[in-house]
């Protein structure tokens, strides 16, 4: 059974930073590329950042390039998302999953990020 637990969200002012963490089941984590996704109210869930299983390659949505950095620690079965220069439009629930994602039942609860003054 896949377990994905996201943490690190919160309320931050525009221009601020947050670091999200995702703890994942060991077997799923080590074998797969991982991604951070987000879903804003009324919008579809979208991939914002992805990283290969070994961590050697990353990709980002155009909207977050230069501001967000994805990384992983395979020894800790954890993937991170460092978010800098946050904007109100970054407000969403953030999830992690494999890239591409596993089935519907694989999603965790996510972590809420709210960017507001």
N, C-alpha and C positions, 0 to 999 in steps of 0.2 A: 504493500500500500504506500502510495506516495504521500509524503508529508512536506508541506511548504509553509514556513512560518515567517511572515514579514514583520519588521519592527523599525522604529526610528522616525516615524512620521510625526507631524505636529503642526503648530501654527507658527508661521515665520513671516516677517515683513519682506516686502519686495527688495530684492538685492541680497537677501540673506542666503544662508546655506543650511543644508541638512544632509545627513548620511544615513541611508537606509541599509538595513541588513536583511538577509534571507537565509534561514537555516533550512537545509534540504536533506531528504533521505539520502544516505550514503551512496547506494548503488545507482540511484537515478542521477545524482549530482555528478559523480566522477565520470560517468560515461557520456554525458551529454553537454552540448552547448547550452548555455543558460541565458535567459533574457529578463529584463524588467519591462513590465507593461503598465499602462495606466488607463483608467476609465473615469472620465469626467461626467457629471450629471447630463443625461440626455445624449451622450455620445457613445460610440462603440469603443471597446477596449483596443488599444493600440500598443505596438511595440515601440519602446523608446530607446532601448539599448540592448545589445547582445554581445556575448563573449563565447569564444570557442572553448572546448573542454579543457584544453591546456592553458588557456588564458593568453595565447599568443596573438589573437586577432579579435578586434572589436568592431562594432558597427553602431551607428546612432541615427535616430530620426533627425531630419534636418532642423526641426524645431528646437532640439537640445544640443546640437553640435557645438563644441567649444565651451559648454557650460556644465554638462554632466559627464561623469567618468564611471564606467563600470569596471569592476575588478572581482577577483575570486580568490579564495584561499581553499585549495582542495584538501588540505590537511584538516580544516575545520568544517568542511562541507558547507561553506558559506559564500554567498555572493553579495557584493556591496554595490551601492549606487551613491556616489558623491554628487550632490547637486549644489551648484553655485549659481550666483546671480539669478536667483529665483524670480519668476514673474507670476502675476496673478493667473495667467493662463496655464501655469503648471499645476494649478489646484486640481486634485483628482485623488482617487484611491489607487495606490500603487501595489502591484502584484509582481511576484516572480514566478517563473515557470521555465521549462525547457524551451529551446528555440529551434524549431517551432514548438508550440505548446502541446502538452499531453491532452487527454480528453477532458470533457466538462467537469468531471468529478475530481480533477487534480488540483483545482485552484484553491489557494488558501483564502483567508479572510481579508488579506491586504492590509495596508496601513495608509491612513488618511494624511494627505499633505494639503495644507491650506496656506495660500500665500495672500496675505491681506494686510493692509495698514490699519 
